[in-house]
C-alpha cells in the first residue's frame, strides 16, 4: 500500500519541481559552461518550458506502460539530438518557442486525461516535439563549443528528466497516485499555456 505521507507531499514536490530553476529562462551557453559536456547538461534545465515537457514524456510513458515506458524516454533524447544538429548548422525550423510551448500543453493534456493512443502515434507526437526542443539547444552552442560533447551532455540531462517523470508516473499504480499524476499533467499543461501566451505576445509585439 502506498504511504499516505508520500501522496500528501508529492503534489507539493511536483509544484517545486515545475517552478523556475533559474531566474533566466534560457541563459547563454557562455554563462553555464564552455560549450562542452557540462554546458550541454545544464542547458535543458535552464528553461521551465523544457523541463516540464521532458518530465511529461516520462509521466506519459509510465501511464502507457510497456513498451512505451522505455520507448518514449529513449526516443525523445535521440530525436532531440537531430533537432540540435539542425540548430547547430542553422537549418531554420519555424515557430520554435510556440512549438516548445505547445509540447507542454499537449503532453500535459495527454497525462491529465490519461490518453492511451497507439504507440506509433505517441512516438510520432513526441518526435515532433523533440525536434522543437533540440533545436534551441543546438542553436545556443557557442562557435567555440564541442558539438559531440555538448549533445552528449544534454541527451544525458534530458534522459534524467524523463526518468524523474517515470518515477513520479509509477504512482499511477495506486488510485490516489493517479490523482497526483493527473494534477501534475494539468500543471504542465498550464505552464505550457503560459509560455504559449508569452510567445504569441512577443510575436505580436514584433
Contact map, one row per residue, 1 for C-alpha under 8 A:
11100000000000000000000000000000000000000000000000000000000000000000000000000000000000000000000000000000000000000000000000000000000000000000000000000000000000000000000000000000000000000000000000000000000000
11110110000000000000000000000000000000000000000000000000000000000000000000000000000000000000000000000000000000000000000000000000000000000000000000000000000000000000000000000100000000000000000000000000000000
11111110000000000000000000000000000000000000000000000000000000000000000000000000000000000000000000000000000000000000000000000000000000000000000000000000000000000000000000000000000000000000000000000000000000
01111111000000000000000000000000000000000000000000000000000000000000000000000000000000000000000000000000000000000000000000000000000000000000000000000000000000000000000000000000000000000000000000000000000000
00111111100000000000000000000000000000000000000000000000000000000000000000000000000000000000000000000000000000000000000000000000000000000000000000000000000000000000000000000000000000000000000000000000000000
01111111110000000000000000000000000000000000000000000000000000000000000000000000000000000000000000000000000000000000000000000000000000000000000000000000000000000000000000000000000000000000000000000000000000
01111111111000000000000000000000000000000000000000000000000000000000000000000000000000000000000000000000000000000000000000000000000000000000000000000000000000000000000000000001100100000000000000000000000000
00011111111100000000000000000000000000000000000000000000000000000000000000000000000000000000000000000000000000000000000000000000000000000000000000000000000000000000000000000000000000000000000000000000000000
00001111111110000000000000000000000000000000000000000000000000000000000000000000000000000000000000000000000000000000000000000000000000000000000000000000000000000000000000000000000000000000000000000000000000
00000111111111000000000000000000000000000000000000000000000000000000000000000000000000000000000000000000000000000000000000000000000000000000000000000000000000000000000000000000000100000000000000000000000000
00000011111111100000000000000000000000000000000000000000000000000000000000000000000000000000000000000000000000000000000000000000000000000000000000000000000000000000000000000000000100110000000000000000000000
00000001111111110000000000000000000000000000000000000000000000000000000000000000000000000000000000000000000000000000000000000000000000000000000000000000000000000000000000000000000000000000000000000000000000
00000000111111111000000000000000000000000000000000000000000000000000000000000000000000000000000000000000000000000000000000000000000000000000000000000000000000000000000000000000000000000000000000000000000000
00000000011111111100000000000000000000000000000000000000000000000000000000000000000000000000000000000000000000000000000000000000000000000000000000000000000000000000000000000000000000010000000000000000000000
00000000001111111110000000000000000000000000000000000000000000000000000000000000000000000000000000000000000000000000000000000000000000000000000000000000000000000000000000000000000000010010000000000000000000
00000000000111111110000000000000000000000000000000000000000000000000000000000000000000000000000000000000000000000000000000000000000000000000000000000000000000000000000000000000000000000000000000000000000000
00000000000011111110000000000000000000000000000000000000000000000000000000000000000000000000000000000000000000000000000000000000000000000000000000000000000000000000000000000000000000000000000000000000000000
00000000000001111111000000000000000000000000000100110000000000000000000000000000000000000000000000000000000000000000000000000000000000000000000000000000000000000000000000000000000000000001000000000000000000
00000000000000111111100000000000000000000000000100000000000000000000000000000000000000000000000000000000000000000000000000000000000000000000000000000000000000000000000000000000000000000000000000000000000000
00000000000000000111111010000000000000000000001100000000000000000000000000000000000000000000000000000000000000000000000000000000000000000000000000000000000000000000000000000000000000000000000000000000000000
00000000000000000011111000000000000000000000111100000000000000000000000000000000000000000000000000000000000000000000000000000000000000000000000000000000000000000000000000000000000000000000000000000000000000
00000000000000000001111110000000000000000000011000000000000000000000000000000000000000000000000000000000000000000000000000000000000000000000000000000000000000000000000000000000000000000000000000000000000000
00000000000000000001111110000000000000000000000000000000000000000000000000000000000000000000000000000000000000000000000000000000000000000000000000000000000000000000000000000000000000000000000000000000000000
00000000000000000000011111100000000000000000011000000000000000000000000000000000000000000000000000000000000000000000000000000000000000000000000000000000000000000000000000000000000000000000000000000000000000
00000000000000000001011111100000000000000000011100000000000000000000000000000000000000000000000000000000000000000000000000000000000000000000000000000000000000000000000000000000000000000000000000000000000000
00000000000000000000000111110000000000000010011000000000000000000000000000000000000000000000000000000000000000000000000000000000000000000000000000000000000000000000000000000000000000000000000000000000000000
00000000000000000000000111111011000000000010010000000000000000000000000000000000000000000000000000000000000000000000000000000000000000000000000000000000000000000000000000000000000000000000000000000000000000
00000000000000000000000001111111000000000000000000000000000000000000000000000000000000000000000000000000000000000000000000000000000000000001000000000000000000000000000000000000000000000000000000000000000000
00000000000000000000000000111111111000100010000000000000000000000000000000000000000000000000000000000000000000000000000000000000000000000001110000000000000000000000000000000000000000000000000000000000000000
00000000000000000000000000011111111000000000000000000000000000000000000000000000000000000000000000000000000000000000000000000000000000000000010000000000000000000000000000000000000000000000000000000000000000
00000000000000000000000000111111100000000000000000000000000000000000000000000000000000000000000000000000000000000000000000000000000000000000000000000000000000000000000000000000000000000000000000000000000000
00000000000000000000000000111111110001100110000000000000000000000000000000000000000000000000000000000000000000000000000000000000000000000000000000000000000000000000000000000000000000000000000000000000000000
00000000000000000000000000001111111101100000000000000000000000000000000000000000000000000000000000000000000000000000000000000000000000000000000000000000000000000000000000000000000000000000000000000000000000
00000000000000000000000000001101111101100000000000000000000000000000000000000000000000000000000000000000000000000000000000000000000000000000010110000000000000000000000000000000000000000000000000000000000000
00000000000000000000000000001100111111110000000000000000000000000000000000000000000000000000000000000000000000000000000000000000000000000000110111100100000000000000000000000000000000000000000000000000000000
00000000000000000000000000000000111111110000000000000000000000000000000000000000000000000000000000000000000000000000000000000000000000000000000011101100100000000000000000000000000000000000000000000000000000
00000000000000000000000000000000001111111000000000000000000000000000000000000000000000000000000000000000000000000000000000000000000000000000000000001111110000000000000000000000000000000000000000000000000000
00000000000000000000000000000001111111111100000000000000000000000000000000000000000000000000000000000000000000000000000000000000000000000000000000000100100000000000000000000000000000000000000000000000000000
00000000000000000000000000001001111111111110000000000000000000000000000000000000000000000000000000000000000000000000000000000000000000000000000000000100100000000000000000000000000000000000000000000000000000
00000000000000000000000000000000001111111111000000000000000000000000000000000000000000000000000000000000000000000000000000000000000000001000000000001111111010000000000000000000000000000000000000000000000000
00000000000000000000000000000000000011111111100000000000000000000000000000000000000000000000000000000000000000000000000000000000000000000000000000000101111110000000000000000000000000000000000000000000000000
00000000000000000000000000000001000001111111110000000000000000000000000000000000000000000000000000000000000000000000000000000000000000000000000000000000110010000000000000000000000000000000000000000000000000
00000000000000000000000001101001000000111111111000000000000000000000000000000000000000000000000000000000000000000000000000000000000000001000000000000000010000000000000000000000000000000000000000000000000000
00000000000000000000000000000000000000011111111001100000000000000000000000000000000000000000000000000000000000000000000000000000000000001000000000000000010011000000000000000000000000000000000000000000000000
00000000000000000000100000000000000000001111111101100000000000000000000000000000000000000000000000000000000000000000000000000000000000000000000000000000000000000000000000000000000000000000000000000000000000
00000000000000000000110111100000000000000111111100000000000000000000000000000000000000000000000000000000000000000000000000000000000000000000000000000000000000000000000000000000000000000000000000000000000000
00000000000000000001110111000000000000000011111111100000000000000000000000000000000000000000000000000000000000000000000000000000000000000000000000000000000000000000000000000000000000000000000000000000000000
00000000000000000111100010000000000000000000111111110000000000000000000000000000000000000000000000000000000000000000000000000000000000000000000000000000000000000000000000000000000000000000000000000000000000
00000000000000000000000000000000000000000000001111111000000000000000000000000000000000000000000000011001000000000000000000000000000000000000000000000000000000000000000000000000000000000000001100100000000000
00000000000000000000000000000000000000000001101111111100000000000000000000000000000000000000000000010000000000000000000000000000000010000000000000000000000000000000000000000000000000000000000000000000000000
00000000000000000100000000000000000000000001101111111110000000000000000000000000000000000000000000000000000000000000000000000000000000000000000000000000000000001000000000000000000000000000000000000000000000
00000000000000000100000000000000000000000000000111111111000000000000000000000000000000000000000000000001000000000000000000000000000000000000000000000000000000000000000000000000000000000001001000000000000000
00000000000000000000000000000000000000000000000011111111100000000000000000000000000000000000000000000011001100000000000000000000000000000000000000000000000000000000000000000000000000000001000000000000000000
00000000000000000000000000000000000000000000000001111111110000000000000000000000000000000000000000000000000000000000000000000000000000000000000000000000000001001100100000000000000000000000000000000000000000
00000000000000000000000000000000000000000000000000111111111000000000000000000000000000000000000000000000000000000000000000000000000000000000000000000000000000001111110000000000000000000000000000000000000000
00000000000000000000000000000000000000000000000000011111111100000000000000000000000000000000000000000001001100100000000000000000000000000000000000000000000000000100100000000000000000001001000000000000000000
00000000000000000000000000000000000000000000000000001111111110000000000110000000000000000000000000000000001000000000000000000100000000000000000000000000000000000100100000000000000000000000000000000000000000
00000000000000000000000000000000000000000000000000000111111111000000100110000000000000000000000000000000000000000000000000000000000000000000000000000000000000001111111010000000000000000000000000000000000000
00000000000000000000000000000000000000000000000000000011111111100000000000000000000000000000000000000000000000100000000000000000000000000000000000000000000000000100111110000000000010000000000000000000000000
00000000000000000000000000000000000000000000000000000001111111110000100000000000000000000000000000000000001001100100000000000000000000000000000000000000000000000000010010000000000000000000000000000000000000
00000000000000000000000000000000000000000000000000000000111111111001111110000000000000000000000000000000000000000000000000000000000000000000000000000000000000000000010010000000000000000000000000000000000000
00000000000000000000000000000000000000000000000000000000011111111001100000000000000000000000000000000000000000000000000000000000000000000000000000000000000000000000110011010000000000000000000000000000000000
00000000000000000000000000000000000000000000000000000000001111111000100000000000000000000000000000000000000000100101000000000000000000000000000000000000000000000000000011010000000000000000000000000000000000
00000000000000000000000000000000000000000000000000000000000111111111100000000000000000000000000000000000000000000001000000000000000000000000000000000000000000000000000000000000000000000000000000000000000000
00000000000000000000000000000000000000000000000000000000000011111111100000000000000000000000000000000000000000000000000000000000000000000000000000000000000000000000000000000000000000000000000000000000000000
00000000000000000000000000000000000000000000000000000000000000011111110000000000000000000000000000000000000000000000000000000000000000000000000000000000000000000000000000000000000000000000000000000000000000
00000000000000000000000000000000000000000000000000000000000000011111111000000000000000000000000000000000000000000000000000000000000000000000000000000000000000000000000000000000000000000000000000000000000000
00000000000000000000000000000000000000000000000000000000000011011111111100000000000000000000000000000000000000000000001000000000000000000000000000000000000000000000000000000000000000000000000000000000000000
00000000000000000000000000000000000000000000000000000000010111111111111110000000000000000000000000000000000000000000000000000000000000000000000000000000000000000000010000000000000000000000000000000000000000
00000000000000000000000000000000000000000000000000000000000010000111111111000000000000000000000000000000000000000000000000000000000000000000000000000000000000000000000000000000000000000000000000000000000000
00000000000000000000000000000000000000000000000000000000000010000011111111100000000000000000000000000000000000000000000000100000000000000000000000000000000000000000000000000000000000000000000000000000000000
00000000000000000000000000000000000000000000000000000000110010000001111111110000000000000000000000000000000000000000000001100100000000000000000000000000000000000000000000000000000000000000000000000000000000
00000000000000000000000000000000000000000000000000000000110010000000111111111000000000000000000000000000000000000000000000000000000000000000000000000000000000100110000000000000000000000000000000000000000000
00000000000000000000000000000000000000000000000000000000000000000000011111111100000000000000000000000000000000000000000000000000000000000000000000000000000000100000000000000000000000000000000000000000000000
00000000000000000000000000000000000000000000000000000000000000000000001111111110000000000000000000000000000000000000000000100010000000000000000000000000000000000000000000000000000000000000000000000000000000
00000000000000000000000000000000000000000000000000000000000000000000000111111111000000000000000000000000000000000000000000000110010000000000000000000000000000000000000000000000000000000000000000000000000000
00000000000000000000000000000000000000000000000000000000000000000000000011111111100000000000000000000000000000000000000000000000010000000000000000000000001101100000000000000000000000000000000000000000000000
00000000000000000000000000000000000000000000000000000000000000000000000001111111110000000000000000000000000000000000000000000000000000000000000000000000001000000000000000000000000000000000000000000000000000
00000000000000000000000000000000000000000000000000000000000000000000000000111111111000000000000000000000000000000000000000000010011001000000000000000000000000000000000000000000000000000000000000000000000000
00000000000000000000000000000000000000000000000000000000000000000000000000011111111100000000000000000000000000000000000000000010011111100000000000000000001000000000000000000000000000000000000000000000000000
00000000000000000000000000000000000000000000000000000000000000000000000000001111111110000000000000000000000000000000000000000000001001000000000000000010001000000000000000000000000000000000000000000000000000
00000000000000000000000000000000000000000000000000000000000000000000000000000111111111000000000000000000000000000000000000000000001001000000000000000000000000000000000000000000000000000000000000000000000000
00000000000000000000000000000000000000000000000000000000000000000000000000000011111111100000000000000000000000000000000000000000011111100100000000000000000000000000000000000000000000000000000000000000000000
00000000000000000000000000000000000000000000000000000000000000000000000000000001111111110000000000000000000000000000000000000000001001111110000000000010000000000000000000000000000000000000000000000000000000
00000000000000000000000000000000000000000000000000000000000000000000000000000000111111111000000000000000000000000000000000000000000001100100000000000000000000000000000000000000000000000000000000000000000000
00000000000000000000000000000000000000000000000000000000000000000000000000000000011111111111000000000000000000000000000000000000000000100100000000000000000000000000000000000000000000000000000000000000000000
00000000000000000000000000000000000000000000000000000000000000000000000000000000001111111111000000000000000000000000000000000000000001111111000000000000000000000000000000000000000000000000000000000000000000
00000000000000000000000000000000000000000000000000000000000000000000000000000000000111111110000000000000000000000000000000000000000000100111100000000000000000000000000000000000000000000000000000000000000000
00000000000000000000000000000000000000000000000000000000000000000000000000000000000011111110000000000000000000000000000000000000000000000000000000000000000000000000000000000000000000000000000000000000000000
00000000000000000000000000000000000000000000000000000000000000000000000000000000000001111111000000000000000000000000000000000000000000000010000000000000000000000000000000000000000000000000000000000000000000
00000000000000000000000000000000000000000000000000000000000000000000000000000000000001111111100000000000000000000000000000000000000000000000000000000000000000000000000000000000000000000000000000000000000000
00000000000000000000000000000000000000000000000000000000000000000000000000000000000001100111110000000000000000000000000000000000000000000000000000000000000000000000000000000000000000000000000000000000000000
00000000000000000000000000000000000000000000000000000000000000000000000000000000000000000011111100000000000000000000000000000000000100100000000000000000000000000000000000000000000000000000000000000000000000
00000000000000000000000000000000000000000000000000000000000000000000000000000000000000000001111100000000000000000000000000000000000000000000000000000000000000000000000000000000000000000000000000000000000000
00000000000000000000000000000000000000000000000000000000000000000000000000000000000000000000111111100000000000000000000000000000000000000000000000000000000000000000000000000000000000000000000000000000000000
00000000000000000000000000000000000000000000000000000000000000000000000000000000000000000000111111110000000000000000000000000000000110110000000000000000000000000000000000000000000000000000000000000000000000
00000000000000000000000000000000000000000000000000000000000000000000000000000000000000000000001111111000000000000000000000000000000000000000000000000000000000000000000000000000000000000000000000010010000000
00000000000000000000000000000000000000000000000000000000000000000000000000000000000000000000001111111100000000000000000000000000000000000000000000000000000000000000000000000000000000000000000000110011000000
00000000000000000000000000000000000000000000000000000000000000000000000000000000000000000000001111111110000000000000000000000000100100000000000000000000000000000000000000000000000000000000000000000000000000
00000000000000000000000000000000000000000000000011000000000000000000000000000000000000000000000111111111000000000000000000000000100110000000000000000000000000000000000000000000000000000000000100000000000000
00000000000000000000000000000000000000000000000010000000000000000000000000000000000000000000000011111111100000000000000000000000000000000000000000000000000000000000000000000000000000000000000111110000000000
00000000000000000000000000000000000000000000000000000000000000000000000000000000000000000000000001111111110000000000000000000000000000000000000000000000000000000000000000000000000000000000000110010000000000
00000000000000000000000000000000000000000000000000001000000000000000000000000000000000000000000000111111111100000000000000000000100000000000000000000000000000000000000000000000000000000000000100000000000000
00000000000000000000000000000000000000000000000010011001000000000000000000000000000000000000000000011111111100000000000000000000000000000000000000000000000000000000000000000000000000000001111110000000000000
00000000000000000000000000000000000000000000000000000000000000000000000000000000000000000000000000001111111110000000000000000000000000000000000000000000000000000000000000000000000000000001111110000000000000
00000000000000000000000000000000000000000000000000000000000000000000000000000000000000000000000000000111111111000000000000000000000000000000000000000000000000000000000000000000000000000000100000000000000000
00000000000000000000000000000000000000000000000000001001100100000000000000000000000000000000000000000011111111100000000000000000000000000000000000000000000000000000000000000000000000001001100000000000000000
00000000000000000000000000000000000000000000000000001001000000000000000000000000000000000000000000000011111111110000000000000000000000000000000000000000000000000000000000000000000000011111100000000000000000
00000000000000000000000000000000000000000000000000000000000000000000000000000000000000000000000000000000111111111000000000000000000000000000000000000000000000000000000000000000000000001100100000000000000000
00000000000000000000000000000000000000000000000000000000000100000000000000000000000000000000000000000000011111111111000000000000000000000000000000000000000000000000000000000000000000001000000000000000000000
00000000000000000000000000000000000000000000000000000001001100100000000000000000000000000000000000000000001111111110000000000000000000000000000000000000000000000000000000000000000011001100000000000000000000
00000000000000000000000000000000000000000000000000000000000000000000000000000000000000000000000000000000000111111110000000000000000000000000000000000000000000000000000000000000000011111100000000000000000000
00000000000000000000000000000000000000000000000000000000000000000000000000000000000000000000000000000000000011111110000000000000000000000000000000000000000000000000000000000000000001000000000000000000000000
00000000000000000000000000000000000000000000000000000000000100100000000000000000000000000000000000000000000001111111000000000000000000000000000000000000000000000000000000000000000001000000000000000000000000
00000000000000000000000000000000000000000000000000000000000000000000000000000000000000000000000000000000000001111111100000000000000000000000000000000000000000000000000000000000000000000000000000000000000000
00000000000000000000000000000000000000000000000000000000000000110000000000000000000000000000000000000000000001000111110000000000000000000000000000000000000000000000000000000000000000000000000000000000000000
00000000000000000000000000000000000000000000000000000000000000000000000000000000000000000000000000000000000000000011111011000000000000000000000000000000000000000000000000000000000000000000000000000000000000
00000000000000000000000000000000000000000000000000000000000000000000000000000000000000000000000000000000000000000001111111000000000000000000000000000000000000000000000000000000000000000000000000000000000000
00000000000000000000000000000000000000000000000000000000000000000001000000000000000000000000000000000000000000000000111111100000000000000000000000000000000000000000000000000000000000000000000000000000000000
00000000000000000000000000000000000000000000000000000000000000000000000000000000000000000000000000000000000000000000011111110000000000000000000000000000000000000000000000000000000000000000000000000000000000
00000000000000000000000000000000000000000000000000000000000000000000000000000000000000000000000000000000000000000000111111111000000000000000000000000000000000000000000000000000000000000000000000000000000000
00000000000000000000000000000000000000000000000000000000000000000000000100000000000000000000000000000000000000000000111111111100000000000000000000000000000000000000000000000000000000000000000000000000000000
00000000000000000000000000000000000000000000000000000000000000000000001100100000000000000000000000000000000000000000001111111110000000000000000000000000000000000000000000000000000000000000000000000000000000
00000000000000000000000000000000000000000000000000000000000000000000000000000000000000000000000000000000000000000000000111111111000000000000000000000000000000000000000000000000000000000000000000000000000000
00000000000000000000000000000000000000000000000000000000000000000000000000000000000000000000000000000000000000000000000011111111100000000000000000000000000000000000000000000000000000000000000000000000000000
00000000000000000000000000000000000000000000000000000000100000000000000100010000000000000000000000000000000000000000000001111111110000000000000000000000000000000000000000000000000000000000000000000000000000
00000000000000000000000000000000000000000000000000000000000000000000000000110011000000000000000000000000000000000000000000111111111000000000000000000000000000000000000000000000000000000000000000000000000000
00000000000000000000000000000000000000000000000000000000000000000000000000000000000000000000000000000000000000000000000000011111111100000000000000000000000000000000000000000000000000000000000000000000000000
00000000000000000000000000000000000000000000000000000000000000000000000000000000000000000000000000110010000000000000000000001111111110000000000000000000000000000000000000000000000000000000000000000000000000
00000000000000000000000000000000000000000000000000000000000000000000000000011011001000000000000000000000000000000000000000000111111111000000000000000000000000000000000000000000000000000000000000000000000000
00000000000000000000000000000000000000000000000000000000000000000000000000000011111100000000000000000000000000000000000000000011111111100000000000000000000000000000000000000000000000000000000000000000000000
00000000000000000000000000000000000000000000000000000000000000000000000000000001001000000000100100110000000000000000000000000001111111110000000000000000000000000000000000000000000000000000000000000000000000
00000000000000000000000000000000000000000000000001000000000000000000000000000001001000000000000100010000000000000000000000000000111111111000000000000000000000000000000000000000000000000000000000000000000000
00000000000000000000000000000000000000000000000000000000000000000000000000000011111110100000000000000000000000000000000000000000011111111100000000000000000000000000000000000000000000000000000000000000000000
00000000000000000000000000000000000000000000000000000000000000000000000000000001001111110000100100000000000000000000000000000000001111111110000000000000000000000000000000000000000000000000000000000000000000
00000000000000000000000000000000000000000000000000000000000000000000000000000000000100100000000100000000000000000000000000000000000111111111000000000000000000000000000000000000000000000000000000000000000000
00000000000000000000000000000000000000010011000000000000000000000000000000000000000100100000000000000000000000000000000000000000000011111111100000000000000000000000000000000000000000000000000000000000000000
00000000000000000000000000000000000000000000000000000000000000000000000000000000001111110000000000000000000000000000000000000000000001111111100000000010000000000000000000000000000000000000000000000000000000
00000000000000000000000000000000000000000000000000000000000000000000000000000000000100110100000000000000000000000000000000000000000000111111100000000000000000000000000000000000000000000000000000000000000000
00000000000000000000000000011000000000000000000000000000000000000000000000000000000000110000000000000000000000000000000000000000000000011111110000000000000000000000000000000000000000000000000000000000000000
00000000000000000000000000001000001000000000000000000000000000000000000000000000000000010000000000000000000000000000000000000000000000001111111010100100000000000000000000000000000000000000000000000000000000
00000000000000000000000000001100011000000000000000000000000000000000000000000000000000000000000000000000000000000000000000000000000000000001111110000000000000000000000000000000000000000000000000000000000000
00000000000000000000000000000000000000000000000000000000000000000000000000000000000000000000000000000000000000000000000000000000000000000000111110000000000000000000000000000000000000000000000000000000000000
00000000000000000000000000000000011000000000000000000000000000000000000000000000000000000000000000000000000000000000000000000000000000000000011111000000000000000000000000000000000000000000000000000000000000
00000000000000000000000000000000011100000000000000000000000000000000000000000000000000000000000000000000000000000000000000000000000000000000111111100100000000000000000000000000000000000000000000000000000000
00000000000000000000000000000000001100000000000000000000000000000000000000000000000000000000000000000000000000000000000000000000000000000000000111111100000000000000000000000000000000000000000000000000000000
00000000000000000000000000000000001100000000000000000000000000000000000000000000000000000000000000000000000000000000000000000000000000000000100011111110000000000000000000000000000000000000000000000000000000
00000000000000000000000000000000000000000000000000000000000000000000000000000000000000000000000000000000000000000000000000000000000000000000000001111111000000000000000000000000000000000000000000000000000000
00000000000000000000000000000000000110010000000000000000000000000000000000000000000000000000000000000000000000000000000000000000000000000000000001111111100000000000000000000000000000000000000000000000000000
00000000000000000000000000000000001111111000000000000000000000000000000000000000000000000000000000000000000000000000000000000000000000000000100011111111110000000000000000000000000000000000000000000000000000
00000000000000000000000000000000000010010000000000000000000000000000000000000000100100000000000000000000000000000000000000000000000000000100000000111111111000000000000000000000000000000000000000000000000000
00000000000000000000000000000000000010011000000000000000000000000000000000000000000000000000000000000000000000000000000000000000000000000000000000011111111100000000000000000000000000000000000000000000000000
00000000000000000000000000000000000111111100000000000000000000000000000000000000000000000000000000000000000000000000000000000000000000000000000000001111111110000000000000000000000000000000000000000000000000
00000000000000000000000000000000000010011111000000000000000000000000000000000000000000000000000000000000000000000000000000000000000000000000000000000111111111000000000000000000000000000000000000000000000000
00000000000000000000000000000000000000011000000000000000000000000000000000001101100000000000000000000000000000000000000000000000000000000000000000000011111111100000000000000000000000000000000000000000000000
00000000000000000000000000000000000000001000000000000000000000000000000000001000000000000000000000000000000000000000000000000000000000000000000000000001111111110000000000000000000000000000000000000000000000
00000000000000000000000000000000000000011101000000000000000000000000000000000000000000000000000000000000000000000000000000000000000000000000000000000000111111111000000000000000000000000000000000000000000000
00000000000000000000000000000000000000000001000000000100000000000000000000001000000000000000000000000000000000000000000000000000000000000000000000000000011111111100000000000000000000000000000000000000000000
00000000000000000000000000000000000000000000000000000000000000000000000011001000000000000000000000000000000000000000000000000000000000000000000000000000001111111110000000000000000000000000000000000000000000
00000000000000000000000000000000000000000000000000000000000000000000000000000000000000000000000000000000000000000000000000000000000000000000000000000000000111111111000000000000000000000000000000000000000000
00000000000000000000000000000000000000000000000000100110010000000000000000000000000000000000000000000000000000000000000000000000000000000000000000000000000011111111100000000000000000000000000000000000000000
00000000000000000000000000000000000000000000000000000111111000000000000010000000000000000000000000000000000000000000000000000000000000000000000000000000000001111111110000000000000000000000000000000000000000
00000000000000000000000000000000000000000000000000000010010000000000000010000000000000000000000000000000000000000000000000000000000000000000000000000000000000111111111000000000000000000000000000000000000000
00000000000000000000000000000000000000000000000000000010010000000000000000000000000000000000000000000000000000000000000000000000000000000000000000000000000000011111111100000000000000000000000000000000000000
00000000000000000000000000000000000000000000000000000111111001000000000000000000000000000000000000000000000000000000000000000000000000000000000000000000000000001111111110000000000000000000000000000000000000
00000000000000000000000000000000000000000000000000000010011111000000100000000000000000000000000000000000000000000000000000000000000000000000000000000000000000000111111111000000000000000000000000000000000000
00000000000000000000000000000000000000000000000000000000011000000000000000000000000000000000000000000000000000000000000000000000000000000000000000000000000000000011111111100000000000000000000000000000000000
00000000000000000000000000000000000000000000000000000000001000000000000000000000000000000000000000000000000000000000000000000000000000000000000000000000000000000001111111100000000010000000000000000000000000
00000000000000000000000000000000000000000000000000000000011111100000000000000000000000000000000000000000000000000000000000000000000000000000000000000000000000000000111111110000000010000000000000000000000000
00000000000000000000000000000000000000000000000000000000000001100000000000000000000000000000000000000000000000000000000000000000000000000000000000000000000000000000011111111000000000000000000000000000000000
00000000000000000000000000000000000000000000000000000000000000000000000000000000000000000000000000000000000000000000000000000000000000000000000000000000000000000000001111111101110110000000000000000000000000
00000000000000000000000000000000000000000000000000000000000001100000000000000000000000000000000000000000000000000000000000000000000000000000000000000000000000000000000011111111111110000000000000000000000000
00000000000000000000000000000000000000000000000000000000000000000000000000000000000000000000000000000000000000000000000000000000000000000000000000000000000000000000000001111110110000000000000000000000000000
01000000000000000000000000000000000000000000000000000000000000000000000000000000000000000000000000000000000000000000000000000000000000000000000000000000000000000000000000111111110000000000000000000000000000
00000000000000000000000000000000000000000000000000000000000000000000000000000000000000000000000000000000000000000000000000000000000000000000000000000000000000000000000000011111111000000000000000000000000000
00000010000000000000000000000000000000000000000000000000000000000000000000000000000000000000000000000000000000000000000000000000000000000000000000000000000000000000000000110111111100000000000000000000000000
00000010000000000000000000000000000000000000000000000000000000000000000000000000000000000000000000000000000000000000000000000000000000000000000000000000000000000000000000111111111110000000000000000000000000
00000000000000000000000000000000000000000000000000000000000000000000000000000000000000000000000000000000000000000000000000000000000000000000000000000000000000000000000000111111111111000000000000000000000000
00000000000000000000000000000000000000000000000000000000000000000000000000000000000000000000000000000000000000000000000000000000000000000000000000000000000000000000000000010011111111100000000000000000000000
00000010011000000000000000000000000000000000000000000000000000000000000000000000000000000000000000000000000000000000000000000000000000000000000000000000000000000000000000110001111111110000000000000000000000
00000000000000000000000000000000000000000000000000000000001000000000000000000000000000000000000000000000000000110000000000000000000000000000000000000000000000000000000110110000111111111000000000000000000000
00000000000000000000000000000000000000000000000000000000000000000000000000000000000000000000000000000000000000111100000000000000000000000000000000000000000000000000000000000000011111111100000000000000000000
00000000001000000000000000000000000000000000000000000000000000000000000000000000000000000000000000000000000000010000000000000000000000000000000000000000000000000000000000000000001111111110000000000000000000
00000000001001100000000000000000000000000000000000000000000000000000000000000000000000000000000000000000000100010000000000000000000000000000000000000000000000000000000000000000000111111111000000000000000000
00000000000000000000000000000000000000000000000000000001000000000000000000000000000000000000000000000000001111110000000000000000000000000000000000000000000000000000000000000000000011111111100000000000000000
00000000000000000000000000000000000000000000000000000000000000000000000000000000000000000000000000000000000110110000000000000000000000000000000000000000000000000000000000000000000001111111110000000000000000
00000000000000100000000000000000000000000000000000000000000000000000000000000000000000000000000000000000000100000000000000000000000000000000000000000000000000000000000000000000000000111111111000000000000000
00000000000000000100000000000000000000000000000000011001000000000000000000000000000000000000000000000001101100000000000000000000000000000000000000000000000000000000000000000000000000011111111100000000000000
00000000000000000000000000000000000000000000000000000000000000000000000000000000000000000000000000000001111110000000000000000000000000000000000000000000000000000000000000000000000000001111111110000000000000
00000000000000000000000000000000000000000000000000000000000000000000000000000000000000000000000000000001100000000000000000000000000000000000000000000000000000000000000000000000000000000111111111000000000000
00000000000000000000000000000000000000000000000010010000000000000000000000000000000000000000000000000001100000000000000000000000000000000000000000000000000000000000000000000000000000000011111111100000000000
00000000000000000000000000000000000000000000000010000000000000000000000000000000000000000000000000011111100000000000000000000000000000000000000000000000000000000000000000000000000000000001111111110000000000
00000000000000000000000000000000000000000000000000000000000000000000000000000000000000000000000000001101100000000000000000000000000000000000000000000000000000000000000000000000000000000000111111111000000000
00000000000000000000000000000000000000000000000000000000000000000000000000000000000000000000000000001000000000000000000000000000000000000000000000000000000000000000000000000000000000000000011111111100000000
00000000000000000000000000000000000000000000000010000000000000000000000000000000000000000000000001001000000000000000000000000000000000000000000000000000000000000000000000000000000000000000001111111110000000
00000000000000000000000000000000000000000000000000000000000000000000000000000000000000000000000011001100000000000000000000000000000000000000000000000000000000000000000000000000000000000000000111111111000000
00000000000000000000000000000000000000000000000000000000000000000000000000000000000000000000000000000000000000000000000000000000000000000000000000000000000000000000000000000000000000000000000011111111100000
00000000000000000000000000000000000000000000000000000000000000000000000000000000000000000000000000000000000000000000000000000000000000000000000000000000000000000000000000000000000000000000000001111111110000
00000000000000000000000000000000000000000000000000000000000000000000000000000000000000000000000011000000000000000000000000000000000000000000000000000000000000000000000000000000000000000000000000111111111000
00000000000000000000000000000000000000000000000000000000000000000000000000000000000000000000000001000000000000000000000000000000000000000000000000000000000000000000000000000000000000000000000000011111111100
00000000000000000000000000000000000000000000000000000000000000000000000000000000000000000000000000000000000000000000000000000000000000000000000000000000000000000000000000000000000000000000000000001111111110
00000000000000000000000000000000000000000000000000000000000000000000000000000000000000000000000000000000000000000000000000000000000000000000000000000000000000000000000000000000000000000000000000000111111111
00000000000000000000000000000000000000000000000000000000000000000000000000000000000000000000000000000000000000000000000000000000000000000000000000000000000000000000000000000000000000000000000000000011111111
00000000000000000000000000000000000000000000000000000000000000000000000000000000000000000000000000000000000000000000000000000000000000000000000000000000000000000000000000000000000000000000000000000001111111
00000000000000000000000000000000000000000000000000000000000000000000000000000000000000000000000000000000000000000000000000000000000000000000000000000000000000000000000000000000000000000000000000000000111111
00000000000000000000000000000000000000000000000000000000000000000000000000000000000000000000000000000000000000000000000000000000000000000000000000000000000000000000000000000000000000000000000000000000011111
